[in-house]
Amino acid sequence: MPTEKSDAERSLALLWGAQDRPNRGPKPALTVDVIVRAAIKIADTEGMAALSMRRVAETLGVGTMSLYTYVPAKAELFELMVDTVLGETPLPEPGPGGWRAWLERFARNGLDGYRRHPWLLEVSLTRGLMGPNQTAALDALLHAISGIGLSKGEMMAVVQLVVGYVRGVAQSTVESARLEQRTGVTDEQWWTEVAPLHDKYIDAGRFPTLTAVFSAEDWDEWIDAFEFGLQRVLDGIESFVDARATS
């Protein structure tokens, strides 16, 4: 029975293109990339629950066993899918604004990636094999914040902070998108219809602050919560760096 270590070694060989390739017989009709692209399309349109080696084989018009010549199992296929979509969007180029502007662009690209591929939310942030695209992204992140006064441990903590923030917002964004797709009702439409029903239960005497906020005549429009939160995250990092520089 394969060990966890041997499974990881096999997956890494696939991710980095170092696996043994068939050297006999006619030219293969499939490639790893073709299989991975087909799997991504299934996951994007039907969700991860619909993804299986059999389903991919049916999409490509081949027998299921044909896939195992290229990808040993679904676990390896998933690792390949993740690294492939992480390479879809070019990493931000250095530009005006320094590290902060770079992290802004990186975070926005990350949220867009989750929107295109909601199944990425199933990727572990604490465990997971790093392919070439994921490695390039981490290297670029660290490079963006290198030399600003952070220790190596603090640099990794900043990476986790930004990546974790984007993932958290993506979770609620994807959930809203799925609900809208399933019901045909947007969040705004739902609240417009349901919010008035709360009026007889939520009174100013019991919930004074909440009712004051929602009934204020100077009420502003909803702001972009992702952008607001992103700026506050970056404010915190910048304040920490500035304080370190003056201490």
C-alpha positions as CSV (number, residue, x, y, z in Angstrom):
1,M,0.0,0.0,0.0
2,P,1.5,3.4,-1.0
3,T,2.6,5.6,1.9
4,E,1.7,9.2,2.3
5,K,5.3,10.1,1.4
6,S,5.3,8.1,-1.8
7,D,1.9,9.6,-2.8
8,A,3.4,13.1,-2.3
9,E,6.5,12.2,-4.3
10,R,4.4,10.9,-7.1
11,S,2.3,14.0,-7.1
12,L,5.3,16.3,-7.1
13,A,6.8,14.5,-10.0
14,L,3.6,15.1,-12.0
15,L,3.4,18.8,-10.9
16,W,6.9,19.5,-12.0
17,G,6.8,17.4,-15.1
18,A,9.4,14.9,-13.8
19,Q,7.3,11.8,-14.1
20,D,8.3,8.8,-16.3
21,R,6.7,9.0,-19.7
22,P,5.7,6.0,-21.9
23,N,8.5,5.3,-24.4
24,R,6.9,2.6,-26.4
25,G,4.1,2.3,-28.8
26,P,2.4,5.0,-30.9
27,K,2.3,8.7,-29.9
28,P,-0.1,9.2,-27.0
29,A,-3.5,10.5,-27.9
30,L,-3.8,12.3,-24.6
31,T,-1.5,14.6,-22.5
32,V,-1.6,15.5,-18.9
33,D,-2.5,19.1,-19.8
34,V,-5.5,18.0,-21.9
35,I,-6.8,15.8,-19.0
36,V,-6.3,18.6,-16.5
37,R,-8.1,21.2,-18.7
38,A,-11.1,18.9,-19.1
39,A,-11.2,18.3,-15.3
40,I,-11.1,22.0,-14.6
41,K,-14.0,22.6,-17.0
42,I,-16.1,20.0,-15.2
43,A,-15.3,21.4,-11.8
44,D,-16.1,25.0,-13.0
45,T,-19.4,24.1,-14.5
46,E,-20.7,21.3,-12.3
47,G,-18.7,21.5,-9.1
48,M,-16.1,19.1,-7.5
49,A,-18.9,16.7,-6.6
50,A,-19.3,15.9,-10.3
51,L,-15.6,15.3,-10.9
52,S,-14.3,11.8,-11.2
53,M,-11.8,10.0,-13.4
54,R,-14.7,8.4,-15.2
55,R,-16.4,11.7,-15.8
56,V,-13.2,13.2,-17.3
57,A,-12.8,10.1,-19.5
58,E,-16.3,10.4,-20.8
59,T,-15.7,14.1,-21.6
60,L,-12.6,13.2,-23.6
61,G,-14.2,10.2,-25.3
62,V,-11.8,7.6,-23.9
63,G,-11.8,4.7,-21.5
64,T,-11.3,5.5,-17.9
65,M,-8.2,3.3,-17.7
66,S,-6.6,5.4,-20.4
67,L,-6.3,8.3,-17.9
68,Y,-4.3,6.3,-15.4
69,T,-1.3,6.2,-17.8
70,Y,-1.0,9.9,-17.3
71,V,-2.6,10.7,-13.9
72,P,-2.5,7.9,-11.3
73,A,-5.6,9.1,-9.3
74,K,-8.0,11.9,-8.6
75,A,-5.8,13.2,-5.8
76,E,-3.0,13.9,-8.2
77,L,-5.5,15.3,-10.7
78,F,-6.7,17.8,-8.2
79,E,-3.1,19.0,-7.4
80,L,-2.5,19.5,-11.1
81,M,-5.8,21.4,-11.5
82,V,-4.9,23.8,-8.6
83,D,-1.5,24.6,-9.9
84,T,-2.8,25.1,-13.5
85,V,-5.4,27.7,-12.5
86,L,-2.9,29.5,-10.2
87,G,-0.9,30.1,-13.4
88,E,-3.8,31.6,-15.4
89,T,-3.2,35.2,-14.3
90,P,0.3,36.7,-14.7
91,L,1.7,37.8,-11.4
92,P,1.7,41.6,-10.9
93,E,4.7,43.5,-12.2
94,P,6.5,45.9,-9.9
95,G,5.3,49.4,-10.3
96,P,4.4,52.6,-8.6
97,G,3.2,52.2,-5.0
98,G,5.8,49.6,-4.0
99,W,4.9,46.6,-1.9
100,R,1.4,47.9,-0.9
101,A,0.2,48.4,-4.5
102,W,1.6,45.0,-5.5
103,L,-0.3,43.2,-2.7
104,E,-3.5,45.1,-3.7
105,R,-3.2,43.8,-7.3
106,F,-2.3,40.3,-6.0
107,A,-5.3,40.2,-3.7
108,R,-7.8,41.3,-6.4
109,N,-6.4,38.8,-8.8
110,G,-6.8,36.1,-6.1
111,L,-10.5,37.0,-5.5
112,D,-11.1,36.9,-9.3
113,G,-9.5,33.4,-9.3
114,Y,-11.9,32.2,-6.7
115,R,-14.9,33.6,-8.6
116,R,-13.8,31.8,-11.7
117,H,-13.0,28.5,-9.9
118,P,-15.1,28.3,-6.7
119,W,-13.7,24.8,-6.1
120,L,-10.4,26.4,-5.1
121,L,-11.9,26.9,-1.7
122,E,-11.4,23.2,-1.1
123,V,-7.6,23.7,-1.3
124,S,-5.9,23.4,2.1
125,L,-4.0,26.5,3.1
126,T,-2.0,24.6,5.7
127,R,-1.2,21.4,3.7
128,G,-0.8,21.0,0.0
129,L,1.9,20.3,-2.5
130,M,3.5,23.2,-4.3
131,G,3.8,23.0,-8.1
132,P,5.7,25.5,-10.2
133,N,2.9,28.1,-10.4
134,Q,2.2,28.1,-6.7
135,T,5.9,28.3,-6.0
136,A,6.3,31.2,-8.3
137,A,3.4,33.0,-6.6
138,L,4.8,32.5,-3.1
139,D,8.3,33.6,-4.3
140,A,6.8,36.8,-5.8
141,L,4.8,37.5,-2.7
142,L,7.9,37.2,-0.5
143,H,9.9,39.3,-3.0
144,A,7.3,42.1,-2.9
145,I,7.6,42.5,0.9
146,S,11.4,41.8,1.2
147,G,13.5,44.6,2.4
148,I,10.8,46.5,4.1
149,G,11.9,45.6,7.6
150,L,10.2,42.3,8.3
151,S,11.8,39.2,9.7
152,K,11.5,36.0,7.8
153,G,8.7,34.8,10.1
154,E,6.9,38.1,9.8
155,M,7.1,37.9,6.0
156,M,5.4,34.5,6.1
157,A,2.8,35.8,8.5
158,V,2.0,38.7,6.2
159,V,1.6,36.2,3.3
160,Q,-0.8,34.1,5.4
161,L,-2.7,37.3,6.5
162,V,-3.3,38.5,2.9
163,V,-4.0,35.1,1.4
164,G,-6.3,34.2,4.3
165,Y,-8.2,37.5,4.0
166,V,-8.9,37.0,0.3
167,R,-10.0,33.4,0.9
168,G,-12.4,34.5,3.7
169,V,-14.1,37.1,1.4
170,A,-14.2,34.6,-1.4
171,Q,-16.0,32.1,0.8
172,S,-18.9,34.5,1.3
173,T,-18.8,35.7,-2.3
174,V,-18.9,32.3,-3.8
175,E,-21.7,31.3,-1.4
176,S,-23.8,34.3,-2.5
177,A,-23.2,33.4,-6.2
178,R,-24.3,29.8,-5.6
179,L,-27.4,30.9,-3.9
180,E,-28.2,33.4,-6.7
181,Q,-27.7,30.7,-9.3
182,R,-29.8,28.2,-7.4
183,T,-32.7,30.6,-6.6
184,G,-32.5,33.2,-9.3
185,V,-32.6,35.9,-6.6
186,T,-29.7,38.3,-5.8
187,D,-28.7,39.2,-2.3
188,E,-30.0,42.7,-2.9
189,Q,-33.4,41.4,-4.1
190,W,-33.6,39.0,-1.1
191,W,-32.9,41.7,1.5
192,T,-35.2,44.2,-0.2
193,E,-38.0,41.7,0.2
194,V,-37.1,40.2,3.6
195,A,-35.7,43.1,5.5
196,P,-39.1,44.8,6.1
197,L,-40.4,41.6,7.7
198,H,-37.9,42.2,10.5
199,D,-39.5,45.6,11.4
200,K,-42.0,44.2,13.9
201,Y,-39.3,42.2,15.7
202,I,-36.3,44.6,15.7
203,D,-37.3,47.7,17.7
204,A,-35.3,50.7,18.8
205,G,-35.8,50.0,22.5
206,R,-34.2,46.6,22.4
207,F,-31.7,47.1,19.6
208,P,-31.0,50.9,19.6
209,T,-27.7,51.0,17.7
210,L,-28.8,48.7,14.9
211,T,-32.0,50.6,14.3
212,A,-30.3,53.9,14.5
213,V,-27.8,52.9,11.8
214,F,-30.4,51.4,9.5
215,S,-32.9,54.3,9.8
216,A,-30.4,57.1,9.6
217,E,-31.3,59.8,7.1
218,D,-27.6,60.2,6.2
219,W,-27.2,56.5,5.4
220,D,-24.5,55.9,2.8
221,E,-24.7,53.3,0.1
222,W,-23.1,49.9,0.8
223,I,-19.4,50.1,0.3
224,D,-17.2,47.5,-1.3
225,A,-16.5,45.4,1.7
226,F,-13.6,43.5,0.1
227,E,-11.8,46.8,-0.9
228,F,-12.5,48.3,2.5
229,G,-11.1,45.3,4.4
230,L,-8.1,45.0,2.1
231,Q,-7.1,48.6,2.7
232,R,-7.4,48.0,6.5
233,V,-5.3,44.9,6.3
234,L,-2.6,46.8,4.4
235,D,-2.9,49.8,6.8
236,G,-2.1,47.4,9.6
237,I,1.0,46.0,7.8
238,E,2.1,49.5,6.9
239,S,1.7,50.8,10.4
240,F,3.7,47.8,11.8
241,V,6.5,48.4,9.3
242,D,6.6,52.2,10.0
243,A,6.7,51.6,13.7
244,R,9.5,49.1,13.3
245,A,11.5,51.6,11.3
246,T,11.2,54.4,13.9
247,S,11.8,52.2,17.0
